[in-house]
């Protein structure tokens, strides 16, 4: 499994990449493997501010639907529209083409409270 060291991670298996005050957010390689084949990503929170640990959408795999949790308080700016026709991008490349949202972070210092790649690996036993 792949866990890029430039990202931060949550115990709910989301990752965040910060560029200034804009974060790109998706689910981890571990999460997509656990879910299996992803068939649909539903994000209805564009334009809304979602609190830390609040649900910003759902991801549907062949046998389950799972909530997506916001790593830190942020306003959802954009949904990765390519996932509408290619939701399996999350399985193929969760950290690049399979990103889910871009969001404006309310307090960038909050990112420091998330896990490093090594801490996340320890959490999942990798």
TAWO-V550350 format. One line per field, one symbol per residue. ss: DSSP state (H for helix, E for strand, - for the rest). psi: psi as a letter, one per 40 degrees, with the letter a starting at -180 (. if undefined). A space follows every 10 residues. Layout:
BEGIN
ss = ???
psi = ???
END
This chain:
BEGIN
ss = -------EE- ---EEEEEE- -EEEEEE-HH HHHHH--EEE EE------EE ----EEEEEE E---EEEEE- ---EEEEEE- HHHH----HH HH-------- EEEEE--HHH HHH-E-HHHH HHHH--
psi = ihgheeiiii eefiihhhgb ehhhiaiidd dddddahheh hhheeheihh iheiheaihh ideihhihhh dihihhdiig ddedegdedd ddgdeceeid ihihhdhddd ddeiiidddd dddef.
END
